[in-house]
Amino acid sequence: MTALGKVWRSKSGQGLVEYTLIVMLVVLVFWLAIKNTTAGTAMANIWTQVTTCVSSPFVCGSGS
């Protein structure tokens, strides 16, 4: 029971949780800012090309 109490009172993971929440907030704001712009569309097209090339590397040429 003492070990469980120490884990409960420990604050060593608090910083990690705070940084994770900050990163998630930044990602959300970035996504909301560009999702309906030409940059967002271009990034979606690039991501589609990357996933296609990773799943079928022989389909993608060196110039695509």
PDBQT receptor file of N, H, CA, C and O in Angstrom, charges set to zero:
ATOM      1  N   MET A   1       0.826  -1.196   0.000  1.00  0.00    +0.000 N 
ATOM      2  CA  MET A   1       0.000   0.000   0.000  1.00  0.00    +0.000 C 
ATOM      3  C   MET A   1       0.867   1.254   0.000  1.00  0.00    +0.000 C 
ATOM      4  O   MET A   1       0.481   2.272  -0.576  1.00  0.00    +0.000 OA
ATOM      5  N   THR A   2       2.023   1.192   0.635  1.00  0.00    +0.000 N 
ATOM      6  H   THR A   2       2.336   0.366   1.103  1.00  0.00    +0.000 HD
ATOM      7  CA  THR A   2       2.913   2.349   0.679  1.00  0.00    +0.000 C 
ATOM      8  C   THR A   2       3.438   2.688  -0.718  1.00  0.00    +0.000 C 
ATOM      9  O   THR A   2       3.538   3.860  -1.080  1.00  0.00    +0.000 OA
ATOM     10  N   ALA A   3       3.773   1.661  -1.497  1.00  0.00    +0.000 N 
ATOM     11  H   ALA A   3       3.692   0.709  -1.203  1.00  0.00    +0.000 HD
ATOM     12  CA  ALA A   3       4.273   1.899  -2.855  1.00  0.00    +0.000 C 
ATOM     13  C   ALA A   3       3.200   2.561  -3.709  1.00  0.00    +0.000 C 
ATOM     14  O   ALA A   3       3.500   3.450  -4.505  1.00  0.00    +0.000 OA
ATOM     15  N   LEU A   4       1.954   2.132  -3.547  1.00  0.00    +0.000 N 
ATOM     16  H   LEU A   4       1.710   1.410  -2.901  1.00  0.00    +0.000 HD
ATOM     17  CA  LEU A   4       0.857   2.734  -4.295  1.00  0.00    +0.000 C 
ATOM     18  C   LEU A   4       0.681   4.202  -3.904  1.00  0.00    +0.000 C 
ATOM     19  O   LEU A   4       0.406   5.041  -4.762  1.00  0.00    +0.000 OA
ATOM     20  N   GLY A   5       0.834   4.512  -2.646  1.00  0.00    +0.000 N 
ATOM     21  H   GLY A   5       1.058   3.830  -1.949  1.00  0.00    +0.000 HD
ATOM     22  CA  GLY A   5       0.734   5.891  -2.180  1.00  0.00    +0.000 C 
ATOM     23  C   GLY A   5       1.838   6.769  -2.752  1.00  0.00    +0.000 C 
ATOM     24  O   GLY A   5       1.601   7.928  -3.092  1.00  0.00    +0.000 OA
ATOM     25  N   LYS A   6       3.049   6.217  -2.859  1.00  0.00    +0.000 N 
ATOM     26  H   LYS A   6       3.241   5.275  -2.582  1.00  0.00    +0.000 HD
ATOM     27  CA  LYS A   6       4.165   6.976  -3.437  1.00  0.00    +0.000 C 
ATOM     28  C   LYS A   6       3.911   7.285  -4.909  1.00  0.00    +0.000 C 
ATOM     29  O   LYS A   6       4.178   8.392  -5.377  1.00  0.00    +0.000 OA
ATOM     30  N   VAL A   7       3.399   6.305  -5.623  1.00  0.00    +0.000 N 
ATOM     31  H   VAL A   7       3.183   5.406  -5.243  1.00  0.00    +0.000 HD
ATOM     32  CA  VAL A   7       3.097   6.508  -7.046  1.00  0.00    +0.000 C 
ATOM     33  C   VAL A   7       2.012   7.562  -7.193  1.00  0.00    +0.000 C 
ATOM     34  O   VAL A   7       2.090   8.403  -8.088  1.00  0.00    +0.000 OA
ATOM     35  N   TRP A   8       1.014   7.532  -6.342  1.00  0.00    +0.000 N 
ATOM     36  H   TRP A   8       0.950   6.849  -5.615  1.00  0.00    +0.000 HD
ATOM     37  CA  TRP A   8      -0.097   8.478  -6.403  1.00  0.00    +0.000 C 
ATOM     38  C   TRP A   8       0.372   9.905  -6.136  1.00  0.00    +0.000 C 
ATOM     39  O   TRP A   8      -0.118  10.843  -6.764  1.00  0.00    +0.000 OA
ATOM     40  N   ARG A   9       1.314  10.078  -5.214  1.00  0.00    +0.000 N 
ATOM     41  H   ARG A   9       1.712   9.316  -4.703  1.00  0.00    +0.000 HD
ATOM     42  CA  ARG A   9       1.794  11.412  -4.855  1.00  0.00    +0.000 C 
ATOM     43  C   ARG A   9       2.937  11.896  -5.741  1.00  0.00    +0.000 C 
ATOM     44  O   ARG A   9       3.289  13.075  -5.700  1.00  0.00    +0.000 OA
ATOM     45  N   SER A  10       3.510  11.022  -6.528  1.00  0.00    +0.000 N 
ATOM     46  H   SER A  10       3.224  10.065  -6.562  1.00  0.00    +0.000 HD
ATOM     47  CA  SER A  10       4.640  11.376  -7.381  1.00  0.00    +0.000 C 
ATOM     48  C   SER A  10       4.199  12.361  -8.468  1.00  0.00    +0.000 C 
ATOM     49  O   SER A  10       3.125  12.221  -9.054  1.00  0.00    +0.000 OA
ATOM     50  N   LYS A  11       5.042  13.350  -8.720  1.00  0.00    +0.000 N 
ATOM     51  H   LYS A  11       5.914  13.464  -8.244  1.00  0.00    +0.000 HD
ATOM     52  CA  LYS A  11       4.740  14.358  -9.732  1.00  0.00    +0.000 C 
ATOM     53  C   LYS A  11       5.708  14.276 -10.914  1.00  0.00    +0.000 C 
ATOM     54  O   LYS A  11       5.805  15.217 -11.702  1.00  0.00    +0.000 OA
ATOM     55  N   SER A  12       6.414  13.170 -11.037  1.00  0.00    +0.000 N 
ATOM     56  H   SER A  12       6.335  12.406 -10.397  1.00  0.00    +0.000 HD
ATOM     57  CA  SER A  12       7.421  13.058 -12.093  1.00  0.00    +0.000 C 
ATOM     58  C   SER A  12       6.802  13.018 -13.487  1.00  0.00    +0.000 C 
ATOM     59  O   SER A  12       7.452  13.432 -14.447  1.00  0.00    +0.000 OA
ATOM     60  N   GLY A  13       5.582  12.540 -13.629  1.00  0.00    +0.000 N 
ATOM     61  H   GLY A  13       5.054  12.204 -12.849  1.00  0.00    +0.000 HD
ATOM     62  CA  GLY A  13       4.936  12.480 -14.929  1.00  0.00    +0.000 C 
ATOM     63  C   GLY A  13       4.148  13.729 -15.274  1.00  0.00    +0.000 C 
ATOM     64  O   GLY A  13       3.611  13.832 -16.377  1.00  0.00    +0.000 OA
ATOM     65  N   GLN A  14       4.069  14.667 -14.366  1.00  0.00    +0.000 N 
ATOM     66  H   GLN A  14       4.505  14.584 -13.470  1.00  0.00    +0.000 HD
ATOM     67  CA  GLN A  14       3.268  15.870 -14.577  1.00  0.00    +0.000 C 
ATOM     68  C   GLN A  14       3.810  16.705 -15.734  1.00  0.00    +0.000 C 
ATOM     69  O   GLN A  14       3.032  17.196 -16.552  1.00  0.00    +0.000 OA
ATOM     70  N   GLY A  15       5.114  16.873 -15.816  1.00  0.00    +0.000 N 
ATOM     71  H   GLY A  15       5.746  16.474 -15.151  1.00  0.00    +0.000 HD
ATOM     72  CA  GLY A  15       5.706  17.659 -16.893  1.00  0.00    +0.000 C 
ATOM     73  C   GLY A  15       5.439  17.055 -18.255  1.00  0.00    +0.000 C 
ATOM     74  O   GLY A  15       5.161  17.771 -19.218  1.00  0.00    +0.000 OA
ATOM     75  N   LEU A  16       5.523  15.738 -18.336  1.00  0.00    +0.000 N 
ATOM     76  H   LEU A  16       5.749  15.156 -17.554  1.00  0.00    +0.000 HD
ATOM     77  CA  LEU A  16       5.267  15.052 -19.598  1.00  0.00    +0.000 C 
ATOM     78  C   LEU A  16       3.830  15.268 -20.058  1.00  0.00    +0.000 C 
ATOM     79  O   LEU A  16       3.579  15.494 -21.241  1.00  0.00    +0.000 OA
ATOM     80  N   VAL A  17       2.895  15.198 -19.127  1.00  0.00    +0.000 N 
ATOM     81  H   VAL A  17       3.099  15.014 -18.165  1.00  0.00    +0.000 HD
ATOM     82  CA  VAL A  17       1.491  15.410 -19.473  1.00  0.00    +0.000 C 
ATOM     83  C   VAL A  17       1.277  16.848 -19.931  1.00  0.00    +0.000 C 
ATOM     84  O   VAL A  17       0.560  17.087 -20.903  1.00  0.00    +0.000 OA
ATOM     85  N   GLU A  18       1.882  17.794 -19.253  1.00  0.00    +0.000 N 
ATOM     86  H   GLU A  18       2.465  17.600 -18.464  1.00  0.00    +0.000 HD
ATOM     87  CA  GLU A  18       1.721  19.203 -19.635  1.00  0.00    +0.000 C 
ATOM     88  C   GLU A  18       2.292  19.462 -21.028  1.00  0.00    +0.000 C 
ATOM     89  O   GLU A  18       1.654  20.129 -21.843  1.00  0.00    +0.000 OA
ATOM     90  N   TYR A  19       3.476  18.947 -21.305  1.00  0.00    +0.000 N 
ATOM     91  H   TYR A  19       3.994  18.406 -20.643  1.00  0.00    +0.000 HD
ATOM     92  CA  TYR A  19       4.065  19.136 -22.629  1.00  0.00    +0.000 C 
ATOM     93  C   TYR A  19       3.240  18.458 -23.709  1.00  0.00    +0.000 C 
ATOM     94  O   TYR A  19       3.108  18.993 -24.810  1.00  0.00    +0.000 OA
ATOM     95  N   THR A  20       2.690  17.304 -23.417  1.00  0.00    +0.000 N 
ATOM     96  H   THR A  20       2.797  16.869 -22.523  1.00  0.00    +0.000 HD
ATOM     97  CA  THR A  20       1.838  16.609 -24.376  1.00  0.00    +0.000 C 
ATOM     98  C   THR A  20       0.591  17.429 -24.694  1.00  0.00    +0.000 C 
ATOM     99  O   THR A  20       0.190  17.531 -25.853  1.00  0.00    +0.000 OA
ATOM    100  N   LEU A  21      -0.020  18.012 -23.666  1.00  0.00    +0.000 N 
ATOM    101  H   LEU A  21       0.306  17.929 -22.725  1.00  0.00    +0.000 HD
ATOM    102  CA  LEU A  21      -1.202  18.844 -23.885  1.00  0.00    +0.000 C 
ATOM    103  C   LEU A  21      -0.873  20.090 -24.707  1.00  0.00    +0.000 C 
ATOM    104  O   LEU A  21      -1.665  20.501 -25.555  1.00  0.00    +0.000 OA
ATOM    105  N   ILE A  22       0.282  20.684 -24.461  1.00  0.00    +0.000 N 
ATOM    106  H   ILE A  22       0.925  20.350 -23.773  1.00  0.00    +0.000 HD
ATOM    107  CA  ILE A  22       0.696  21.867 -25.225  1.00  0.00    +0.000 C 
ATOM    108  C   ILE A  22       0.915  21.501 -26.690  1.00  0.00    +0.000 C 
ATOM    109  O   ILE A  22       0.480  22.228 -27.583  1.00  0.00    +0.000 OA
ATOM    110  N   VAL A  23       1.587  20.378 -26.942  1.00  0.00    +0.000 N 
ATOM    111  H   VAL A  23       1.941  19.787 -26.216  1.00  0.00    +0.000 HD
ATOM    112  CA  VAL A  23       1.826  19.943 -28.320  1.00  0.00    +0.000 C 
ATOM    113  C   VAL A  23       0.507  19.652 -29.022  1.00  0.00    +0.000 C 
ATOM    114  O   VAL A  23       0.325  20.019 -30.183  1.00  0.00    +0.000 OA
ATOM    115  N   MET A  24      -0.403  18.999 -28.329  1.00  0.00    +0.000 N 
ATOM    116  H   MET A  24      -0.255  18.701 -27.386  1.00  0.00    +0.000 HD
ATOM    117  CA  MET A  24      -1.712  18.699 -28.921  1.00  0.00    +0.000 C 
ATOM    118  C   MET A  24      -2.468  19.988 -29.257  1.00  0.00    +0.000 C 
ATOM    119  O   MET A  24      -3.124  20.061 -30.296  1.00  0.00    +0.000 OA
ATOM    120  N   LEU A  25      -2.386  20.994 -28.401  1.00  0.00    +0.000 N 
ATOM    121  H   LEU A  25      -1.854  20.934 -27.556  1.00  0.00    +0.000 HD
ATOM    122  CA  LEU A  25      -3.045  22.268 -28.665  1.00  0.00    +0.000 C 
ATOM    123  C   LEU A  25      -2.444  22.955 -29.880  1.00  0.00    +0.000 C 
ATOM    124  O   LEU A  25      -3.175  23.489 -30.714  1.00  0.00    +0.000 OA
ATOM    125  N   VAL A  26      -1.132  22.948 -29.989  1.00  0.00    +0.000 N 
ATOM    126  H   VAL A  26      -0.538  22.515 -29.311  1.00  0.00    +0.000 HD
ATOM    127  CA  VAL A  26      -0.461  23.565 -31.140  1.00  0.00    +0.000 C 
ATOM    128  C   VAL A  26      -0.849  22.844 -32.426  1.00  0.00    +0.000 C 
ATOM    129  O   VAL A  26      -1.115  23.494 -33.437  1.00  0.00    +0.000 OA
ATOM    130  N   VAL A  27      -0.888  21.524 -32.406  1.00  0.00    +0.000 N 
ATOM    131  H   VAL A  27      -0.672  20.996 -31.585  1.00  0.00    +0.000 HD
ATOM    132  CA  VAL A  27      -1.273  20.746 -33.585  1.00  0.00    +0.000 C 
ATOM    133  C   VAL A  27      -2.716  21.050 -33.975  1.00  0.00    +0.000 C 
ATOM    134  O   VAL A  27      -3.017  21.215 -35.158  1.00  0.00    +0.000 OA
ATOM    135  N   LEU A  28      -3.599  21.124 -33.003  1.00  0.00    +0.000 N 
ATOM    136  H   LEU A  28      -3.355  20.990 -32.043  1.00  0.00    +0.000 HD
ATOM    137  CA  LEU A  28      -5.004  21.422 -33.287  1.00  0.00    +0.000 C 
ATOM    138  C   LEU A  28      -5.161  22.800 -33.925  1.00  0.00    +0.000 C 
ATOM    139  O   LEU A  28      -5.896  22.945 -34.902  1.00  0.00    +0.000 OA
ATOM    140  N   VAL A  29      -4.486  23.805 -33.391  1.00  0.00    +0.000 N 
ATOM    141  H   VAL A  29      -3.889  23.687 -32.597  1.00  0.00    +0.000 HD
ATOM    142  CA  VAL A  29      -4.571  25.154 -33.952  1.00  0.00    +0.000 C 
ATOM    143  C   VAL A  29      -4.002  25.173 -35.361  1.00  0.00    +0.000 C 
ATOM    144  O   VAL A  29      -4.584  25.789 -36.254  1.00  0.00    +0.000 OA
ATOM    145  N   PHE A  30      -2.869  24.504 -35.573  1.00  0.00    +0.000 N 
ATOM    146  H   PHE A  30      -2.396  24.003 -34.848  1.00  0.00    +0.000 HD
ATOM    147  CA  PHE A  30      -2.265  24.444 -36.902  1.00  0.00    +0.000 C 
ATOM    148  C   PHE A  30      -3.210  23.771 -37.895  1.00  0.00    +0.000 C 
ATOM    149  O   PHE A  30      -3.395  24.257 -39.011  1.00  0.00    +0.000 OA
ATOM    150  N   TRP A  31      -3.802  22.659 -37.487  1.00  0.00    +0.000 N 
ATOM    151  H   TRP A  31      -3.652  22.264 -36.581  1.00  0.00    +0.000 HD
ATOM    152  CA  TRP A  31      -4.713  21.931 -38.376  1.00  0.00    +0.000 C 
ATOM    153  C   TRP A  31      -5.946  22.772 -38.711  1.00  0.00    +0.000 C 
ATOM    154  O   TRP A  31      -6.370  22.813 -39.865  1.00  0.00    +0.000 OA
ATOM    155  N   LEU A  32      -6.512  23.430 -37.726  1.00  0.00    +0.000 N 
ATOM    156  H   LEU A  32      -6.167  23.397 -36.789  1.00  0.00    +0.000 HD
ATOM    157  CA  LEU A  32      -7.678  24.265 -37.981  1.00  0.00    +0.000 C 
ATOM    158  C   LEU A  32      -7.340  25.450 -38.889  1.00  0.00    +0.000 C 
ATOM    159  O   LEU A  32      -8.179  25.898 -39.671  1.00  0.00    +0.000 OA
ATOM    160  N   ALA A  33      -6.122  25.947 -38.783  1.00  0.00    +0.000 N 
ATOM    161  H   ALA A  33      -5.440  25.583 -38.148  1.00  0.00    +0.000 HD
ATOM    162  CA  ALA A  33      -5.726  27.106 -39.584  1.00  0.00    +0.000 C 
ATOM    163  C   ALA A  33      -5.533  26.762 -41.055  1.00  0.00    +0.000 C 
ATOM    164  O   ALA A  33      -5.788  27.603 -41.917  1.00  0.00    +0.000 OA
ATOM    165  N   ILE A  34      -5.085  25.537 -41.363  1.00  0.00    +0.000 N 
ATOM    166  H   ILE A  34      -4.878  24.854 -40.663  1.00  0.00    +0.000 HD
ATOM    167  CA  ILE A  34      -4.749  25.237 -42.760  1.00  0.00    +0.000 C 
ATOM    168  C   ILE A  34      -5.643  24.215 -43.426  1.00  0.00    +0.000 C 
ATOM    169  O   ILE A  34      -5.447  23.921 -44.605  1.00  0.00    +0.000 OA
ATOM    170  N   LYS A  35      -6.620  23.660 -42.719  1.00  0.00    +0.000 N 
ATOM    171  H   LYS A  35      -6.778  23.899 -41.761  1.00  0.00    +0.000 HD
ATOM    172  CA  LYS A  35      -7.367  22.551 -43.301  1.00  0.00    +0.000 C 
ATOM    173  C   LYS A  35      -8.147  22.922 -44.555  1.00  0.00    +0.000 C 
ATOM    174  O   LYS A  35      -8.315  22.066 -45.424  1.00  0.00    +0.000 OA
ATOM    175  N   ASN A  36      -8.624  24.138 -44.691  1.00  0.00    +0.000 N 
ATOM    176  H   ASN A  36      -8.487  24.833 -43.985  1.00  0.00    +0.000 HD
ATOM    177  CA  ASN A  36      -9.417  24.522 -45.860  1.00  0.00    +0.000 C 
ATOM    178  C   ASN A  36      -8.679  25.509 -46.763  1.00  0.00    +0.000 C 
ATOM    179  O   ASN A  36      -9.311  26.302 -47.460  1.00  0.00    +0.000 OA
ATOM    180  N   THR A  37      -7.373  25.464 -46.753  1.00  0.00    +0.000 N 
ATOM    181  H   THR A  37      -6.860  24.819 -46.187  1.00  0.00    +0.000 HD
ATOM    182  CA  THR A  37      -6.589  26.341 -47.610  1.00  0.00    +0.000 C 
ATOM    183  C   THR A  37      -5.921  25.511 -48.709  1.00  0.00    +0.000 C 
ATOM    184  O   THR A  37      -5.968  24.281 -48.691  1.00  0.00    +0.000 OA
ATOM    185  N   THR A  38      -5.301  26.203 -49.658  1.00  0.00    +0.000 N 
ATOM    186  H   THR A  38      -5.263  27.202 -49.672  1.00  0.00    +0.000 HD
ATOM    187  CA  THR A  38      -4.581  25.480 -50.704  1.00  0.00    +0.000 C 
ATOM    188  C   THR A  38      -3.371  24.757 -50.119  1.00  0.00    +0.000 C 
ATOM    189  O   THR A  38      -2.968  23.714 -50.633  1.00  0.00    +0.000 OA
ATOM    190  N   ALA A  39      -2.792  25.297 -49.054  1.00  0.00    +0.000 N 
ATOM    191  H   ALA A  39      -3.120  26.144 -48.636  1.00  0.00    +0.000 HD
ATOM    192  CA  ALA A  39      -1.666  24.615 -48.408  1.00  0.00    +0.000 C 
ATOM    193  C   ALA A  39      -2.127  23.298 -47.801  1.00  0.00    +0.000 C 
ATOM    194  O   ALA A  39      -1.421  22.292 -47.881  1.00  0.00    +0.000 OA
ATOM    195  N   GLY A  40      -3.305  23.302 -47.196  1.00  0.00    +0.000 N 
ATOM    196  H   GLY A  40      -3.879  24.119 -47.130  1.00  0.00    +0.000 HD
ATOM    197  CA  GLY A  40      -3.844  22.076 -46.627  1.00  0.00    +0.000 C 
ATOM    198  C   GLY A  40      -4.119  21.029 -47.682  1.00  0.00    +0.000 C 
ATOM    199  O   GLY A  40      -3.842  19.847 -47.480  1.00  0.00    +0.000 OA
ATOM    200  N   THR A  41      -4.667  21.459 -48.814  1.00  0.00    +0.000 N 
ATOM    201  H   THR A  41      -4.893  22.419 -48.978  1.00  0.00    +0.000 HD
ATOM    202  CA  THR A  41      -4.939  20.540 -49.918  1.00  0.00    +0.000 C 
ATOM    203  C   THR A  41      -3.637  19.982 -50.487  1.00  0.00    +0.000 C 
ATOM    204  O   THR A  41      -3.546  18.791 -50.787  1.00  0.00    +0.000 OA
ATOM    205  N   ALA A  42      -2.637  20.836 -50.633  1.00  0.00    +0.000 N 
ATOM    206  H   ALA A  42      -2.711  21.803 -50.389  1.00  0.00    +0.000 HD
ATOM    207  CA  ALA A  42      -1.346  20.384 -51.156  1.00  0.00    +0.000 C 
ATOM    208  C   ALA A  42      -0.692  19.384 -50.204  1.00  0.00    +0.000 C 
ATOM    209  O   ALA A  42      -0.124  18.382 -50.639  1.00  0.00    +0.000 OA
ATOM    210  N   MET A  43      -0.776  19.661 -48.913  1.00  0.00    +0.000 N 
ATOM    211  H   MET A  43      -1.237  20.475 -48.560  1.00  0.00    +0.000 HD
ATOM    212  CA  MET A  43      -0.200  18.737 -47.935  1.00  0.00    +0.000 C 
ATOM    213  C   MET A  43      -0.932  17.397 -47.957  1.00  0.00    +0.000 C 
ATOM    214  O   MET A  43      -0.297  16.352 -47.816  1.00  0.00    +0.000 OA
ATOM    215  N   ALA A  44      -2.246  17.408 -48.130  1.00  0.00    +0.000 N 
ATOM    216  H   ALA A  44      -2.761  18.257 -48.244  1.00  0.00    +0.000 HD
ATOM    217  CA  ALA A  44      -3.010  16.167 -48.210  1.00  0.00    +0.000 C 
ATOM    218  C   ALA A  44      -2.606  15.372 -49.444  1.00  0.00    +0.000 C 
ATOM    219  O   ALA A  44      -2.481  14.149 -49.380  1.00  0.00    +0.000 OA
ATOM    220  N   ASN A  45      -2.402  16.053 -50.563  1.00  0.00    +0.000 N 
ATOM    221  H   ASN A  45      -2.504  17.046 -50.615  1.00  0.00    +0.000 HD
ATOM    222  CA  ASN A  45      -1.975  15.375 -51.791  1.00  0.00    +0.000 C 
ATOM    223  C   ASN A  45      -0.581  14.773 -51.636  1.00  0.00    +0.000 C 
ATOM    224  O   ASN A  45      -0.330  13.656 -52.089  1.00  0.00    +0.000 OA
ATOM    225  N   ILE A  46       0.311  15.506 -51.004  1.00  0.00    +0.000 N 
ATOM    226  H   ILE A  46       0.107  16.413 -50.637  1.00  0.00    +0.000 HD
ATOM    227  CA  ILE A  46       1.673  14.995 -50.780  1.00  0.00    +0.000 C 
ATOM    228  C   ILE A  46       1.623  13.780 -49.864  1.00  0.00    +0.000 C 
ATOM    229  O   ILE A  46       2.308  12.786 -50.106  1.00  0.00    +0.000 OA
ATOM    230  N   TRP A  47       0.804  13.861 -48.802  1.00  0.00    +0.000 N 
ATOM    231  H   TRP A  47       0.248  14.668 -48.606  1.00  0.00    +0.000 HD
ATOM    232  CA  TRP A  47       0.705  12.740 -47.880  1.00  0.00    +0.000 C 
ATOM    233  C   TRP A  47       0.141  11.498 -48.580  1.00  0.00    +0.000 C 
ATOM    234  O   TRP A  47       0.581  10.381 -48.309  1.00  0.00    +0.000 OA
ATOM    235  N   THR A  48      -0.819  11.689 -49.467  1.00  0.00    +0.000 N 
ATOM    236  H   THR A  48      -1.177  12.597 -49.687  1.00  0.00    +0.000 HD
ATOM    237  CA  THR A  48      -1.375  10.573 -50.227  1.00  0.00    +0.000 C 
ATOM    238  C   THR A  48      -0.301   9.941 -51.098  1.00  0.00    +0.000 C 
ATOM    239  O   THR A  48      -0.209   8.717 -51.190  1.00  0.00    +0.000 OA
ATOM    240  N   GLN A  49       0.510  10.774 -51.737  1.00  0.00    +0.000 N 
ATOM    241  H   GLN A  49       0.436  11.769 -51.663  1.00  0.00    +0.000 HD
ATOM    242  CA  GLN A  49       1.591  10.255 -52.579  1.00  0.00    +0.000 C 
ATOM    243  C   GLN A  49       2.612   9.493 -51.742  1.00  0.00    +0.000 C 
ATOM    244  O   GLN A  49       3.101   8.447 -52.168  1.00  0.00    +0.000 OA
ATOM    245  N   VAL A  50       2.938  10.003 -50.563  1.00  0.00    +0.000 N 
ATOM    246  H   VAL A  50       2.541  10.853 -50.217  1.00  0.00    +0.000 HD
ATOM    247  CA  VAL A  50       3.900   9.326 -49.693  1.00  0.00    +0.000 C 
ATOM    248  C   VAL A  50       3.369   7.958 -49.263  1.00  0.00    +0.000 C 
ATOM    249  O   VAL A  50       4.092   6.963 -49.317  1.00  0.00    +0.000 OA
ATOM    250  N   THR A  51       2.114   7.913 -48.840  1.00  0.00    +0.000 N 
ATOM    251  H   THR A  51       1.527   8.722 -48.796  1.00  0.00    +0.000 HD
ATOM    252  CA  THR A  51       1.559   6.626 -48.403  1.00  0.00    +0.000 C 
ATOM    253  C   THR A  51       1.474   5.635 -49.559  1.00  0.00    +0.000 C 
ATOM    254  O   THR A  51       1.667   4.436 -49.356  1.00  0.00    +0.000 OA
ATOM    255  N   THR A  52       1.188   6.115 -50.763  1.00  0.00    +0.000 N 
ATOM    256  H   THR A  52       1.031   7.088 -50.928  1.00  0.00    +0.000 HD
ATOM    257  CA  THR A  52       1.158   5.232 -51.933  1.00  0.00    +0.000 C 
ATOM    258  C   THR A  52       2.549   4.684 -52.218  1.00  0.00    +0.000 C 
ATOM    259  O   THR A  52       2.706   3.494 -52.493  1.00  0.00    +0.000 OA
ATOM    260  N   CYS A  53       3.548   5.538 -52.156  1.00  0.00    +0.000 N 
ATOM    261  H   CYS A  53       3.421   6.505 -51.933  1.00  0.00    +0.000 HD
ATOM    262  CA  CYS A  53       4.918   5.100 -52.444  1.00  0.00    +0.000 C 
ATOM    263  C   CYS A  53       5.447   4.149 -51.373  1.00  0.00    +0.000 C 
ATOM    264  O   CYS A  53       6.222   3.242 -51.677  1.00  0.00    +0.000 OA
ATOM    265  N   VAL A  54       5.035   4.352 -50.128  1.00  0.00    +0.000 N 
ATOM    266  H   VAL A  54       4.406   5.089 -49.881  1.00  0.00    +0.000 HD
ATOM    267  CA  VAL A  54       5.487   3.454 -49.067  1.00  0.00    +0.000 C 
ATOM    268  C   VAL A  54       4.826   2.086 -49.202  1.00  0.00    +0.000 C 
ATOM    269  O   VAL A  54       5.470   1.058 -48.997  1.00  0.00    +0.000 OA
ATOM    270  N   SER A  55       3.544   2.076 -49.547  1.00  0.00    +0.000 N 
ATOM    271  H   SER A  55       3.020   2.912 -49.714  1.00  0.00    +0.000 HD
ATOM    272  CA  SER A  55       2.858   0.791 -49.660  1.00  0.00    +0.000 C 
ATOM    273  C   SER A  55       3.217   0.049 -50.941  1.00  0.00    +0.000 C 
ATOM    274  O   SER A  55       3.215  -1.181 -50.952  1.00  0.00    +0.000 OA
ATOM    275  N   SER A  56       3.527   0.767 -52.024  1.00  0.00    +0.000 N 
ATOM    276  H   SER A  56       3.528   1.766 -52.015  1.00  0.00    +0.000 HD
ATOM    277  CA  SER A  56       3.912   0.141 -53.295  1.00  0.00    +0.000 C 
ATOM    278  C   SER A  56       5.107   0.889 -53.871  1.00  0.00    +0.000 C 
ATOM    279  O   SER A  56       4.941   1.741 -54.744  1.00  0.00    +0.000 OA
ATOM    280  N   PRO A  57       6.305   0.583 -53.394  1.00  0.00    +0.000 N 
ATOM    281  CA  PRO A  57       7.480   1.361 -53.815  1.00  0.00    +0.000 C 
ATOM    282  C   PRO A  57       7.823   1.234 -55.297  1.00  0.00    +0.000 C 
ATOM    283  O   PRO A  57       8.473   2.120 -55.850  1.00  0.00    +0.000 OA
ATOM    284  N   PHE A  58       7.403   0.155 -55.949  1.00  0.00    +0.000 N 
ATOM    285  H   PHE A  58       6.875  -0.565 -55.499  1.00  0.00    +0.000 HD
ATOM    286  CA  PHE A  58       7.750  -0.015 -57.360  1.00  0.00    +0.000 C 
ATOM    287  C   PHE A  58       6.812   0.768 -58.276  1.00  0.00    +0.000 C 
ATOM    288  O   PHE A  58       7.096   0.928 -59.463  1.00  0.00    +0.000 OA
ATOM    289  N   VAL A  59       5.697   1.255 -57.733  1.00  0.00    +0.000 N 
ATOM    290  H   VAL A  59       5.466   1.124 -56.769  1.00  0.00    +0.000 HD
ATOM    291  CA  VAL A  59       4.772   2.080 -58.512  1.00  0.00    +0.000 C 
ATOM    292  C   VAL A  59       5.352   3.473 -58.683  1.00  0.00    +0.000 C 
ATOM    293  O   VAL A  59       5.177   4.094 -59.731  1.00  0.00    +0.000 OA
ATOM    294  N   CYS A  60       6.039   3.970 -57.668  1.00  0.00    +0.000 N 
ATOM    295  H   CYS A  60       6.182   3.466 -56.816  1.00  0.00    +0.000 HD
ATOM    296  CA  CYS A  60       6.604   5.333 -57.696  1.00  0.00    +0.000 C 
ATOM    297  C   CYS A  60       7.945   5.316 -58.381  1.00  0.00    +0.000 C 
ATOM    298  O   CYS A  60       8.814   4.502 -58.071  1.00  0.00    +0.000 OA
ATOM    299  N   GLY A  61       8.099   6.227 -59.317  1.00  0.00    +0.000 N 
ATOM    300  H   GLY A  61       7.392   6.888 -59.569  1.00  0.00    +0.000 HD
ATOM    301  CA  GLY A  61       9.386   6.364 -59.986  1.00  0.00    +0.000 C 
ATOM    302  C   GLY A  61      10.274   7.347 -59.223  1.00  0.00    +0.000 C 
ATOM    303  O   GLY A  61       9.841   7.948 -58.239  1.00  0.00    +0.000 OA
ATOM    304  N   SER A  62      11.476   7.503 -59.665  1.00  0.00    +0.000 N 
ATOM    305  H   SER A  62      11.828   7.015 -60.464  1.00  0.00    +0.000 HD
ATOM    306  CA  SER A  62      12.384   8.436 -58.999  1.00  0.00    +0.000 C 
ATOM    307  C   SER A  62      11.981   9.880 -59.225  1.00  0.00    +0.000 C 
ATOM    308  O   SER A  62      12.371  10.752 -58.448  1.00  0.00    +0.000 OA
ATOM    309  N   GLY A  63      11.215  10.155 -60.263  1.00  0.00    +0.000 N 
ATOM    310  H   GLY A  63      10.899   9.447 -60.894  1.00  0.00    +0.000 HD
ATOM    311  CA  GLY A  63      10.829  11.525 -60.561  1.00  0.00    +0.000 C 
ATOM    312  C   GLY A  63       9.451  11.895 -60.066  1.00  0.00    +0.000 C 
ATOM    313  O   GLY A  63       9.003  13.012 -60.327  1.00  0.00    +0.000 OA
ATOM    314  N   SER A  64       8.740  11.000 -59.350  1.00  0.00    +0.000 N 
ATOM    315  H   SER A  64       9.104  10.093 -59.138  1.00  0.00    +0.000 HD
ATOM    316  CA  SER A  64       7.381  11.345 -58.922  1.00  0.00    +0.000 C 
ATOM    317  C   SER A  64       7.325  11.974 -57.566  1.00  0.00    +0.000 C 
ATOM    318  O   SER A  64       6.243  12.313 -57.086  1.00  0.00    +0.000 OA
TER     319      SER A  64
